[in-house]
Every structure is written in structure tokens, then in C-alpha cells.
Amino acid sequence: MSATVTPTDSAARNGDQRWSIHSLGRPLRVLAWLSFISEVIIIGTGGAVRLTGSGLGCSEWPLCTAESLVPTAEQGIHGIIEFGNRTMTGLVGIVAIAVLLLTLKAIGGRRSLFAALWFALGGIVAGIACYVVAMLVGVPPFPFFSLGLLLVTIAGAVHSLRITPERRDLGALAWIVLIGVIAQAFVGGITVLTGLNPLIVGFHYVSSLLLVCVTAAFLVRMRETPGPRVRTVPLWFAITSHVTGLALAVTIFFGVLTTGSGPHSGDVNVIRDGFDATILAHVHSWPGYILGGLVLILTIAAWTLKLDIRRWMLVLVAAIIVQIGVGIWQAREGLPELLVGIHMVLASLSAAAYTVMVLHLKKPVEAR
């Protein structure tokens, strides 16, 4: 099928509302992969900011200094690292916008596309209005600009999904990524303005990890036809899979707390004196071992029962085993920066692999 075929033409040709991945167009498929990859990379660059002590390399936000958008010579390598991460945020945002617009064009035609563009214009106007009001009352204006833009974007997403006739799952996922990127820019600014508050830093990381999962979900869903879906694994397998997800979430939660209480605060002058990182490291490992055991059991069962999901289980178990191995290694070596950074990126890839696995527990009725 040609990439220029519209959803309506496709449905008429096939006699139903079924889609193929080719109906979305090659540019969208390529950009969807770039969106996933960029979300993973920004976790790595964000980790580099923290692990090199560059969290306050740019002392202001959105400017790097009070007088300059870009880092100055006085800020040295720390300013370059922090500004590089901010630049990466812009790239992630551009890709997210491109994915959204191409998705809306594919699933809703010009009506959905132009509606989104009008909301984009309205968001900019609202952001500028909030910026001006904030300046008049004497508070930092740019966070309010971001907030105004974010609220209008959310309104645009709601309206877009209401008028989109088909593939609302793809539309929702694309909107979530864009909203998440805008929200992340806002949270990133708050992180700097609060002097790297550990709770906000942790929330910033978890949000980035969730966006990796959402972009992974988009990659899965764009390859599947819409319509009713049925479970293709035994009930006990599905239940255990969701319990495994809980173990994964708990492991990541305590991992964030451990890192937030450890030596890598993001700046040499920011001292963490909250939880005991040594104790938290052990607490973090307990759900991690449970997670590894559950994934191993599911993988063995999937291959024994010859379930369709078995190859994805191999990907997940490999990711978890490597993650556990790196976690043990970094703990024994005294948390070297490189290993901690690898551990952070692997956590996002493990979560993405789990997301893909769960989405394969069911298939469209016609694909059974």
C-alpha cells in the first residue's frame, strides 16, 4: 500500500477499518524510532549532567546565565554538559512534534492536523500572556510561559482525540509524548531553580523513563491493527506478568531513592543528608532479585508452553540480568560514575522491554 493512502481510502479498499503499518507512512515510522532513541539518549545526557556534577553548570533557566543563553568560558565543561542536555531536550521536542503531526495527518486527515496547529498557536499566545503577567508581578516568568503552553497543549490533546475517528490509541500516545516533553522542560527548570532538590530530580528521571515506555508502546501499537484484542497467554501468566511489573516499579522507585541519597547529587556543593544510601542500596536490591526471579520463571514458562511472546521474554530477561549484574558491579566498585550512568539507561531499556512484553500479552482478534 502506498504511504500516501488515506485512512478512509484504506478502509474502503479493504472493506473494513483495518490498518497496516504501511498506511502510516515511512517518515512516521522512522521518526517514531527516532523518538524512542532520543528519549533513551536524553536519559544518558541527563545522567551525565548529574554524575559529572554539572547540575548547576547553567545557573539560570531558560538562559544559561543571567546574561547568556549559551555557557560562558567561566562555566567550563560543566556549563557545556548542562547546556548540551538542554539542547537535547529541544531535539526531543522537535521529534515529538513531528511524530504527532504525522500521526494526526495519518489517522484524522487535515481536520485533526489543522486543529492541532491552531491549538499550538493558542498555546504560544497563552504562554506569552502568562509570561507578561509573571513579569508584571515580579516572579520568574519562563516557568509560567511553560505552564500556559502545557495547559493549552493538554486541551488540544483532548479536543484532538474527540474529533479523531480512528486509531485514537496512536493519537493518545503521540500526544502524551509531546505533553511529557513540555512538562519535562518545566520540571527541568524547577530542578535548577530549587538547587537540585532530590525529590524533583528523581521525579525528572522517572518521568523520562515513562516517556521511553510510551514511545516503545507507540512502536508496538503502530504495527498492529485496531479492534478487539484477546489474551494469547494463560491467565496465570498474565497475572504473573503484571505482578512482575509491580516488582519492576518498586525496584526503580528504590533505585531512584538510593541514587538521590548517594554521592552523585549533581553538584559538588549540594550535599545530601537524607536517607542512608548504604541501607537503601540493600533495600533496592531485594525487589530487584524478586524481579529477576519472576522474569526468569516467565521466560522458562513461555518457551516451555511455546507462547508467541517467548522471544520478547528473552529480550526482557536479558535486559534484567544485565541490569542486575551492573547494579552489583557498581555497588562493589563504590558507585563509579560510568557504571551508575549505564545502570540508569539500562533501567529505562528494561522498563521499555517490559512494556513491549505486556503489550504482546494480547493480540487483535484476526491475528490469533
C-alpha positions as semicolon CSV with decimal commas, in nm:
position;residue;x (nm);y (nm);z (nm)
1;M;0,000;0,000;0,000
2;S;0,136;0,345;-0,085
3;A;0,235;0,572;0,201
4;T;0,000;0,837;0,058
5;V;-0,314;0,631;0,102
6;T;-0,551;0,797;0,350
7;P;-0,726;0,609;0,632
8;T;-1,059;0,645;0,452
9;D;-0,922;0,513;0,123
10;S;-0,755;0,226;0,306
11;A;-1,076;0,128;0,480
12;A;-1,273;0,142;0,157
13;R;-1,018;-0,069;-0,028
14;N;-1,008;-0,337;0,241
15;G;-1,379;-0,331;0,316
16;D;-1,326;-0,263;0,688
17;Q;-1,141;-0,035;0,927
18;R;-0,823;-0,244;0,945
19;W;-0,488;-0,078;0,911
20;S;-0,141;-0,192;0,820
21;I;0,181;-0,032;0,933
22;H;0,240;0,091;0,577
23;S;-0,071;0,310;0,593
24;L;0,111;0,531;0,844
25;G;0,390;0,617;0,602
26;R;0,763;0,558;0,617
27;P;0,855;0,905;0,755
28;L;0,632;0,847;1,058
29;R;0,777;0,503;1,119
30;V;1,132;0,638;1,105
31;L;1,051;0,932;1,330
32;A;0,878;0,704;1,580
33;W;1,203;0,510;1,616
34;L;1,399;0,835;1,644
35;S;1,161;0,947;1,919
36;F;1,228;0,630;2,117
37;I;1,604;0,654;2,066
38;S;1,616;1,023;2,159
39;E;1,420;0,960;2,479
40;V;1,677;0,698;2,578
41;I;1,968;0,926;2,487
42;I;1,835;1,215;2,694
43;I;1,834;0,988;2,998
44;G;2,202;0,930;2,928
45;T;2,277;1,302;2,886
46;G;2,073;1,384;3,196
47;G;2,270;1,121;3,385
48;A;2,594;1,276;3,259
49;V;2,484;1,614;3,397
50;R;2,426;1,464;3,738
51;L;2,723;1,229;3,753
52;T;2,976;1,494;3,644
53;G;2,849;1,746;3,897
54;S;2,714;1,970;3,620
55;G;2,361;2,006;3,754
56;L;2,415;2,376;3,814
57;G;2,655;2,418;3,524
58;C;2,398;2,663;3,388
59;S;2,299;2,865;3,692
60;E;1,983;3,008;3,534
61;W;1,686;2,879;3,334
62;P;1,596;2,904;3,050
63;L;1,913;3,111;3,000
64;C;2,243;2,952;3,095
65;T;2,348;3,263;3,285
66;A;2,165;3,584;3,364
67;E;2,316;3,741;3,052
68;S;2,376;3,450;2,813
69;L;2,172;3,172;2,657
70;V;2,483;2,959;2,600
71;P;2,752;2,868;2,853
72;T;3,042;3,108;2,902
73;A;3,412;3,029;2,934
74;E;3,393;3,079;3,310
75;Q;3,146;2,790;3,342
76;G;3,385;2,547;3,176
77;I;3,296;2,187;3,098
78;H;3,008;2,177;3,346
79;G;2,825;2,451;3,158
80;I;2,880;2,271;2,828
81;I;2,744;1,941;2,966
82;E;2,436;2,104;3,117
83;F;2,368;2,311;2,805
84;G;2,412;2,000;2,590
85;N;2,136;1,828;2,784
86;R;1,910;2,130;2,741
87;T;1,980;2,126;2,368
88;M;1,891;1,758;2,359
89;T;1,556;1,847;2,516
90;G;1,487;2,075;2,220
91;L;1,571;1,796;1,975
92;V;1,343;1,553;2,158
93;G;1,065;1,811;2,143
94;I;1,106;1,866;1,769
95;V;1,088;1,492;1,702
96;A;0,782;1,459;1,928
97;I;0,606;1,739;1,737
98;A;0,689;1,576;1,403
99;V;0,558;1,238;1,521
100;L;0,238;1,396;1,649
101;L;0,165;1,594;1,332
102;L;0,232;1,299;1,103
103;T;0,020;1,074;1,325
104;L;-0,272;1,317;1,322
105;K;-0,243;1,351;0,944
106;A;-0,249;0,971;0,906
107;I;-0,535;0,897;1,143
108;G;-0,752;1,208;1,118
109;G;-0,659;1,385;0,799
110;R;-0,634;1,759;0,759
111;R;-0,906;1,830;1,013
112;S;-0,709;1,681;1,301
113;L;-0,383;1,829;1,175
114;F;-0,509;2,186;1,144
115;A;-0,691;2,165;1,477
116;A;-0,360;2,077;1,643
117;L;-0,186;2,365;1,468
118;W;-0,450;2,611;1,589
119;F;-0,405;2,486;1,944
120;A;-0,029;2,523;1,902
121;L;-0,079;2,888;1,811
122;G;-0,315;2,930;2,105
123;G;-0,059;2,769;2,336
124;I;0,209;3,015;2,230
125;V;-0,028;3,308;2,284
126;A;-0,129;3,174;2,626
127;G;0,234;3,120;2,719
128;I;0,326;3,476;2,623
129;A;0,031;3,611;2,823
130;C;0,141;3,414;3,129
131;Y;0,497;3,537;3,074
132;V;0,388;3,901;3,070
133;V;0,169;3,862;3,380
134;A;0,453;3,692;3,568
135;M;0,690;3,976;3,479
136;L;0,441;4,234;3,599
137;V;0,403;4,067;3,939
138;G;0,778;4,015;3,975
139;V;0,810;3,634;3,964
140;P;1,027;3,419;3,733
141;P;0,832;3,441;3,405
142;F;0,951;3,147;3,197
143;P;0,802;2,871;3,420
144;F;0,465;3,039;3,376
145;F;0,516;3,052;2,999
146;S;0,580;2,676;3,005
147;L;0,277;2,620;3,226
148;G;0,046;2,815;2,994
149;L;0,178;2,625;2,692
150;L;0,136;2,295;2,876
151;L;-0,227;2,360;2,973
152;V;-0,328;2,456;2,620
153;T;-0,146;2,151;2,482
154;I;-0,345;1,926;2,714
155;A;-0,666;2,094;2,597
156;G;-0,555;2,041;2,238
157;A;-0,496;1,673;2,304
158;V;-0,846;1,629;2,449
159;H;-1,006;1,805;2,153
160;S;-0,794;1,614;1,902
161;L;-0,892;1,275;2,041
162;R;-1,259;1,375;2,040
163;I;-1,260;1,456;1,668
164;T;-1,031;1,173;1,555
165;P;-1,241;0,885;1,416
166;E;-0,978;0,610;1,413
167;R;-0,660;0,492;1,583
168;R;-0,709;0,705;1,890
169;D;-0,455;0,482;2,062
170;L;-0,180;0,616;1,838
171;G;-0,306;0,972;1,875
172;A;-0,315;0,944;2,253
173;L;0,038;0,803;2,272
174;A;0,175;1,076;2,043
175;W;0,005;1,348;2,247
176;I;0,134;1,201;2,574
177;V;0,492;1,217;2,448
178;L;0,463;1,583;2,345
179;I;0,289;1,680;2,670
180;G;0,554;1,488;2,860
181;V;0,839;1,669;2,683
182;I;0,686;2,010;2,760
183;A;0,629;1,906;3,121
184;Q;0,986;1,779;3,143
185;A;1,121;2,114;3,028
186;F;0,915;2,279;3,301
187;V;1,032;2,033;3,568
188;G;1,392;2,068;3,450
189;G;1,372;2,441;3,508
190;I;1,224;2,390;3,853
191;T;1,508;2,147;3,926
192;V;1,766;2,418;3,861
193;L;1,571;2,691;4,042
194;T;1,537;2,470;4,355
195;G;1,908;2,390;4,368
196;L;1,872;2,025;4,258
197;N;1,610;1,919;4,508
198;P;1,647;1,537;4,521
199;L;1,273;1,471;4,502
200;I;1,236;1,684;4,190
201;V;1,549;1,532;4,036
202;G;1,407;1,183;4,099
203;F;1,071;1,280;3,953
204;H;1,250;1,423;3,650
205;Y;1,425;1,090;3,590
206;V;1,115;0,875;3,641
207;S;0,919;1,096;3,401
208;S;1,187;1,050;3,137
209;L;1,177;0,674;3,191
210;L;0,799;0,672;3,145
211;L;0,835;0,860;2,817
212;V;1,073;0,589;2,696
213;C;0,798;0,337;2,773
214;V;0,534;0,543;2,591
215;T;0,748;0,575;2,278
216;A;0,810;0,199;2,293
217;A;0,435;0,143;2,319
218;F;0,383;0,359;2,009
219;L;0,627;0,141;1,815
220;V;0,429;-0,169;1,914
221;R;0,083;-0,029;1,851
222;M;0,167;0,119;1,511
223;R;0,242;-0,233;1,386
224;E;-0,094;-0,373;1,496
225;T;-0,441;-0,338;1,355
226;P;-0,711;-0,177;1,572
227;G;-1,014;-0,353;1,708
228;P;-1,090;-0,609;1,978
229;R;-0,791;-0,778;2,138
230;V;-0,782;-1,115;2,311
231;R;-0,537;-1,267;2,556
232;T;-0,295;-1,515;2,397
233;V;-0,133;-1,644;2,717
234;P;-0,272;-1,840;3,013
235;L;-0,443;-1,634;3,281
236;W;-0,181;-1,718;3,543
237;F;0,091;-1,599;3,303
238;A;-0,085;-1,266;3,251
239;I;-0,134;-1,216;3,626
240;T;0,229;-1,301;3,699
241;S;0,338;-1,060;3,427
242;H;0,156;-0,775;3,597
243;V;0,300;-0,872;3,936
244;T;0,639;-0,858;3,766
245;G;0,558;-0,504;3,656
246;L;0,490;-0,412;4,018
247;A;0,828;-0,557;4,119
248;L;0,991;-0,355;3,841
249;A;0,822;-0,033;3,958
250;V;0,927;-0,091;4,321
251;T;1,283;-0,167;4,212
252;I;1,304;0,155;4,011
253;F;1,147;0,356;4,294
254;F;1,405;0,243;4,548
255;G;1,677;0,283;4,288
256;V;1,581;0,649;4,248
257;L;1,580;0,695;4,627
258;T;1,921;0,527;4,652
259;T;2,077;0,744;4,383
260;G;1,917;1,053;4,535
261;S;2,080;0,975;4,869
262;G;2,415;0,873;4,726
263;P;2,727;1,074;4,641
264;H;2,610;1,186;4,295
265;S;2,395;1,486;4,384
266;G;2,460;1,674;4,061
267;D;2,682;1,945;4,207
268;V;2,983;1,942;4,440
269;N;2,818;2,198;4,667
270;V;2,491;2,005;4,701
271;I;2,519;1,767;4,996
272;R;2,253;1,500;5,051
273;D;2,189;1,418;5,417
274;G;1,855;1,237;5,397
275;F;1,825;0,857;5,372
276;D;2,122;0,630;5,436
277;A;2,233;0,531;5,086
278;T;2,406;0,215;5,211
279;I;2,084;0,081;5,364
280;L;1,879;0,188;5,064
281;A;2,116;0,004;4,831
282;H;2,028;-0,322;5,004
283;V;1,656;-0,238;5,006
284;H;1,681;-0,159;4,636
285;S;1,836;-0,499;4,565
286;W;1,558;-0,704;4,728
287;P;1,278;-0,625;4,479
288;G;1,545;-0,642;4,207
289;Y;1,620;-1,006;4,284
290;I;1,247;-1,081;4,304
291;L;1,206;-0,914;3,965
292;G;1,486;-1,125;3,817
293;G;1,331;-1,444;3,954
294;L;0,985;-1,364;3,820
295;V;1,116;-1,277;3,475
296;L;1,320;-1,596;3,464
297;I;1,014;-1,805;3,559
298;L;0,804;-1,634;3,292
299;T;1,071;-1,686;3,029
300;I;1,106;-2,058;3,105
301;A;0,727;-2,097;3,104
302;A;0,691;-1,907;2,775
303;W;0,939;-2,134;2,599
304;T;0,802;-2,450;2,760
305;L;0,448;-2,362;2,651
306;K;0,572;-2,228;2,316
307;L;0,390;-1,900;2,361
308;D;0,415;-1,636;2,089
309;I;0,561;-1,398;2,345
310;R;0,864;-1,614;2,418
311;R;1,113;-1,417;2,206
312;W;1,020;-1,094;2,380
313;M;1,067;-1,270;2,712
314;L;1,426;-1,343;2,609
315;V;1,481;-0,972;2,545
316;L;1,334;-0,882;2,884
317;V;1,525;-1,144;3,082
318;A;1,849;-1,042;2,912
319;A;1,790;-0,675;2,999
320;I;1,709;-0,757;3,362
321;I;2,008;-0,990;3,408
322;V;2,248;-0,732;3,265
323;Q;2,088;-0,465;3,483
324;I;2,130;-0,676;3,797
325;G;2,490;-0,751;3,702
326;V;2,575;-0,383;3,652
327;G;2,400;-0,299;3,980
328;I;2,611;-0,545;4,175
329;W;2,927;-0,432;3,996
330;Q;2,871;-0,063;4,066
331;A;2,794;-0,131;4,433
332;R;3,117;-0,326;4,480
333;E;3,323;-0,062;4,297
334;G;3,193;0,226;4,508
335;L;2,945;0,370;4,258
336;P;3,176;0,487;3,975
337;E;3,009;0,747;3,756
338;L;3,019;0,546;3,432
339;L;2,857;0,236;3,582
340;V;2,589;0,444;3,754
341;G;2,509;0,611;3,422
342;I;2,487;0,275;3,245
343;H;2,261;0,149;3,524
344;M;2,026;0,447;3,474
345;V;2,000;0,393;3,098
346;L;1,954;0,017;3,138
347;A;1,666;0,079;3,379
348;S;1,482;0,269;3,106
349;L;1,553;-0,004;2,850
350;S;1,434;-0,271;3,093
351;A;1,112;-0,078;3,151
352;A;1,067;-0,040;2,775
353;A;1,124;-0,414;2,720
354;Y;0,866;-0,489;2,989
355;T;0,618;-0,251;2,822
356;V;0,662;-0,428;2,489
357;M;0,622;-0,768;2,654
358;V;0,297;-0,670;2,828
359;L;0,153;-0,529;2,506
360;H;0,214;-0,866;2,343
361;L;0,004;-1,050;2,603
362;K;-0,292;-0,970;2,378
363;K;-0,334;-0,960;2,003
364;P;-0,604;-0,836;1,768
365;V;-0,871;-1,100;1,712
366;E;-0,778;-1,156;1,349
367;A;-0,406;-1,202;1,442
368;R;-0,459;-1,501;1,673
